[in-house]
Amino acid sequence: MRPKSALFYIDDLSELMDHFIAKVESLLDDDRKIKDLARPLHEFALDAIGIMFIGSKLHVLQGSEYGKLVIDKVIKAFEMFLTVQGLPKSIAPYIPQYKEFVKITEEVYLMSKEKIFEAIKKHEVDGSLEGTVLEKMIERCGKDSPLPVVMANDALFAGIDTTGNTAAFILYHLATNPDKQEILYQEILKVVGSDGKMTEEALAEMRYLKACQQESARIAPVALGTARSAGQDMVLSGHQIPKGTFVIRMGVLMSNDERYFNNPEQFMPERWMRGCPQHQKPKNPHANIPFGHGPRACVGQRFAKLELYMAVFKVIQKYKISYDGPVLGIDYLGLGSLNGPLNLKFEKRV
């Protein structure tokens, strides 16, 4: 999970974004509007997972049946998650919704396992997995180990909705804040130009791009918080918490609290950039941790961030995006998502 492991895939993700742009163009109406960008973003996220963790090009953006099935199953599983996670262990196996949840996860596991075995067989012939995360997992665990499959399956469940929804929020925030979008576009022009490709060196210079991602995740984190099992008896805000209690930190409340952030309702990427007048020194280092914190932080966050950077970079480099519909907020049905269709207009940049 080192930074270099994610950056290894910059060129592959750049090629994938070309497919994404082609998909968007095919869906635009005569006014250059798309009915809802959410589904193509989910398809991009699954294609990226396929490249990075399954070692395969899944061709989801091109309409593969595999991609459609996996996305639908993962979305359904997350819609059920908030319900099934709270069921007592003693009765969970007898609850129909829990049974359905287990069935879905088993089906996705078997589908990802099949794809991984295909990639391994191909690698034995042409070395196509050289340098990939999957190859490193196989070398460390052995080709007969279940761990590479478990890792890929976790990536499928953790990376489709999360990355797709997060990308939707960033693009929505940029579309509804054209001044910020223009600042980002000027950074892209300065670093790589109107037709340049993203590179590791270029990404290191794109401070505003990274600040846009961080600010959007502050306003609308797709995971409403983090959960832990109390390791010892403790007192939180005057409440006795016995050891073993399931405790949820509501991160979305902290990251939008004016006690921790000035004008929290405003999309202000500059608050994360040292040297900017609007830069704010964190009043609490844990007020905005959308990927978690410590040993249990999101293991794939570097891969997710790279996907987000690549998607936003390519879209803003090619298009001026705008939104003229009703104000959208966030719904937490499983994972956080926009509470309405992301009907963006894509105007080609001259």
Helices and strands as residue ranges (DSSP letters): H 3-7, H 10-27, H 38-49, I 50-54, H 65-84, G 92-94, H 96-126, H 133-141, H 147-175, H 178-191, H 200-205, H 207-219, E 226-229, E 234-236, E 239-241, E 246-249, H 251-254, G 269-272, G 294-296, H 301-318, E 319-322, E 330-332, E 336-338, E 345-348
